[in-house]
């Protein structure tokens, strides 16, 4: 979105059109993350030029989606905010939170996958973490990072314990609840 929007009137729709043309020319798949900002409902109470620019950009996006012969992937956790005109042109695939078995695999990847060598204590119980904390992959990654930082800042022990992971998970869970 940041690469598409512009403070200059008319530039946003031109950028949308150019991106779709480039993707079609290169036979590329377009991936737009945080798509709710592009696909949100069009504004009905237009008060100034920036409101008009947003509506113009969204209208151009609708036209570009209709004409595009390739694949466009829009990713968001706020599909509920999509304009109906976009919803009628898209197929939705909803990804649910991973179950405990999948979370265990994600924990393992972030703790000891692909060349990662974290200094772990013998009390680590990944399955307990996976069962206890119903986290997304990003939340698990953040819990591992937080536990590593926690241990590094402590400086007295270079081994990550189950308690370190638990405290990090509690922190992340509390942030999610707020």
RABELCOR-V331378 format. One record per residue. N is the residue number from 0. RES is the residue in three letters. PHI is phi in degrees with one decimal (NA if undefined). PSI is psi in whole degrees, 0 to 359 (999 if undefined). NEAR is the number of other ideal C-beta (glycine too) atoms within 10 Angstrom. Layout:
# RABELCOR-V331378
{{N & RES & PHI & PSI & NEAR} {N & RES & PHI & PSI & NEAR}}
This chain:
# RABELCOR-V331378
{{0 & UNK & NA & 316 & 14} {1 & UNK & -61.0 & 328 & 6} {2 & UNK & -78.2 & 341 & 8} {3 & UNK & -94.9 & 317 & 19} {4 & UNK & -69.5 & 155 & 17} {5 & UNK & -147.3 & 151 & 14} {6 & UNK & -77.6 & 349 & 9} {7 & UNK & -92.3 & 129 & 9} {8 & UNK & -58.6 & 131 & 12} {9 & UNK & 89.6 & 345 & 13} {10 & UNK & -72.6 & 322 & 15} {11 & UNK & -57.1 & 307 & 23} {12 & UNK & -59.9 & 323 & 21} {13 & UNK & -64.2 & 320 & 15} {14 & UNK & -64.7 & 317 & 16} {15 & UNK & -58.1 & 310 & 23} {16 & UNK & -58.7 & 316 & 15} {17 & UNK & -65.1 & 320 & 12} {18 & UNK & -63.4 & 315 & 19} {19 & UNK & -66.1 & 319 & 21} {20 & UNK & -62.4 & 316 & 13} {21 & UNK & -63.1 & 317 & 11} {22 & UNK & -62.5 & 319 & 19} {23 & UNK & -68.1 & 317 & 15} {24 & UNK & -60.4 & 320 & 9} {25 & UNK & -91.0 & 0 & 9} {26 & UNK & 54.4 & 44 & 9} {27 & UNK & -99.0 & 155 & 12} {28 & UNK & -88.2 & 130 & 10} {29 & UNK & -89.2 & 130 & 17} {30 & UNK & -122.8 & 119 & 12} {31 & UNK & -118.6 & 110 & 18} {32 & UNK & -85.1 & 157 & 10} {33 & UNK & 52.3 & 47 & 13} {34 & UNK & -68.3 & 346 & 22} {35 & UNK & -57.5 & 330 & 16} {36 & UNK & -69.2 & 331 & 16} {37 & UNK & -87.7 & 323 & 21} {38 & UNK & -100.2 & 9 & 25} {39 & UNK & -64.5 & 165 & 16} {40 & UNK & -56.7 & 139 & 12} {41 & UNK & -67.3 & 151 & 18} {42 & UNK & -77.7 & 132 & 13} {43 & UNK & -97.2 & 332 & 7} {44 & UNK & -103.8 & 85 & 5} {45 & UNK & -81.7 & 118 & 13} {46 & UNK & -107.3 & 335 & 8} {47 & UNK & -151.1 & 183 & 7} {48 & UNK & -63.0 & 327 & 11} {49 & UNK & -70.0 & 324 & 13} {50 & UNK & -63.4 & 317 & 14} {51 & UNK & -63.4 & 321 & 14} {52 & UNK & -64.4 & 320 & 20} {53 & UNK & -62.7 & 314 & 18} {54 & UNK & -62.9 & 320 & 16} {55 & UNK & -62.7 & 317 & 19} {56 & UNK & -64.5 & 317 & 22} {57 & UNK & -66.3 & 323 & 22} {58 & UNK & -64.5 & 317 & 14} {59 & UNK & -64.4 & 324 & 19} {60 & UNK & -63.3 & 317 & 27} {61 & UNK & -58.7 & 314 & 17} {62 & UNK & -63.2 & 317 & 14} {63 & UNK & -65.2 & 321 & 20} {64 & UNK & -62.3 & 317 & 18} {65 & UNK & -60.4 & 320 & 8} {66 & UNK & -87.3 & 340 & 11} {67 & UNK & -68.9 & 132 & 15} {68 & UNK & -96.5 & 0 & 8} {69 & UNK & -103.0 & 201 & 13} {70 & UNK & -109.8 & 132 & 11} {71 & UNK & -121.7 & 131 & 18} {72 & UNK & -116.2 & 122 & 12} {73 & UNK & -107.7 & 127 & 20} {74 & UNK & -114.0 & 136 & 12} {75 & UNK & -165.1 & 161 & 17} {76 & UNK & -109.0 & 13 & 9} {77 & UNK & -127.5 & 43 & 12} {78 & UNK & -59.9 & 337 & 16} {79 & UNK & -60.8 & 337 & 8} {80 & UNK & -88.8 & 0 & 12} {81 & UNK & -65.0 & 145 & 20} {82 & UNK & -66.3 & 141 & 16} {83 & UNK & -58.3 & 326 & 9} {84 & UNK & -61.7 & 325 & 15} {85 & UNK & -73.1 & 316 & 20} {86 & UNK & -57.9 & 324 & 13} {87 & UNK & -71.6 & 346 & 9} {88 & UNK & -105.9 & 355 & 14} {89 & UNK & -117.9 & 153 & 15} {90 & UNK & -103.0 & 131 & 5} {91 & UNK & -101.9 & 137 & 8} {92 & UNK & -123.0 & 119 & 6} {93 & UNK & -100.4 & 129 & 5} {94 & UNK & -102.5 & 126 & 8} {95 & UNK & -92.5 & 166 & 7} {96 & UNK & -59.1 & 144 & 11} {97 & UNK & -66.2 & 147 & 17} {98 & UNK & -78.6 & 178 & 11} {99 & UNK & -58.5 & 319 & 13} {100 & UNK & -64.3 & 317 & 10} {101 & UNK & -68.4 & 321 & 13} {102 & UNK & -62.3 & 323 & 24} {103 & UNK & -60.9 & 316 & 18} {104 & UNK & -63.2 & 319 & 15} {105 & UNK & -65.1 & 316 & 21} {106 & UNK & -56.1 & 312 & 25} {107 & UNK & -60.3 & 319 & 15} {108 & UNK & -61.8 & 319 & 15} {109 & UNK & -79.6 & 340 & 20} {110 & UNK & -94.0 & 321 & 20} {111 & UNK & -143.0 & 18 & 14} {112 & UNK & -89.7 & 159 & 11} {113 & UNK & 40.9 & 60 & 6} {114 & UNK & 81.2 & 3 & 5} {115 & UNK & -80.1 & 131 & 11} {116 & UNK & -132.5 & 78 & 7} {117 & UNK & -81.7 & 140 & 14} {118 & UNK & -76.9 & 106 & 10} {119 & UNK & -109.6 & 143 & 17} {120 & UNK & -77.6 & 168 & 12} {121 & UNK & -73.7 & 350 & 7} {122 & UNK & -89.5 & 6 & 11} {123 & UNK & -67.6 & 127 & 18} {124 & UNK & -126.2 & 91 & 12} {125 & UNK & -61.8 & 320 & 19} {126 & UNK & -63.1 & 323 & 13} {127 & UNK & -62.5 & 316 & 15} {128 & UNK & -62.6 & 317 & 23} {129 & UNK & -64.8 & 322 & 22} {130 & UNK & -73.7 & 318 & 14} {131 & UNK & -74.7 & 324 & 15} {132 & UNK & -114.4 & 112 & 20} {133 & UNK & -85.7 & 81 & 14} {134 & UNK & -109.3 & 156 & 22} {135 & UNK & -79.9 & 171 & 16} {136 & UNK & -59.1 & 319 & 16} {137 & UNK & -63.4 & 319 & 10} {138 & UNK & -65.7 & 322 & 20} {139 & UNK & -64.5 & 314 & 27} {140 & UNK & -57.3 & 316 & 15} {141 & UNK & -66.3 & 325 & 18} {142 & UNK & -66.2 & 319 & 25} {143 & UNK & -65.4 & 314 & 23} {144 & UNK & -59.6 & 314 & 12} {145 & UNK & -61.7 & 318 & 17} {146 & UNK & -63.8 & 320 & 24} {147 & UNK & -63.5 & 316 & 18} {148 & UNK & -64.8 & 318 & 12} {149 & UNK & -56.8 & 313 & 17} {150 & UNK & -68.4 & 317 & 19} {151 & UNK & -63.5 & 320 & 10} {152 & UNK & -69.7 & 327 & 7} {153 & UNK & -65.6 & 319 & 10} {154 & UNK & 72.5 & 348 & 7} {155 & UNK & -91.3 & 346 & 5} {156 & UNK & -148.3 & 123 & 11} {157 & UNK & -96.0 & 17 & 9} {158 & UNK & -112.4 & 132 & 13} {159 & UNK & -86.9 & 129 & 21} {160 & UNK & -107.4 & 170 & 17} {161 & UNK & -58.7 & 321 & 17} {162 & UNK & -61.7 & 322 & 12} {163 & UNK & -62.8 & 314 & 23} {164 & UNK & -64.5 & 318 & 27} {165 & UNK & -61.8 & 314 & 17} {166 & UNK & -62.7 & 319 & 15} {167 & UNK & -65.3 & 319 & 25} {168 & UNK & -64.5 & 318 & 21} {169 & UNK & -61.6 & 318 & 13} {170 & UNK & -59.9 & 313 & 15} {171 & UNK & -67.2 & 320 & 18} {172 & UNK & -63.3 & 318 & 15} {173 & UNK & -64.3 & 323 & 9} {174 & UNK & -65.6 & 323 & 10} {175 & UNK & -70.4 & 328 & 11} {176 & UNK & -75.2 & 337 & 6} {177 & UNK & -80.0 & 999 & 4}}
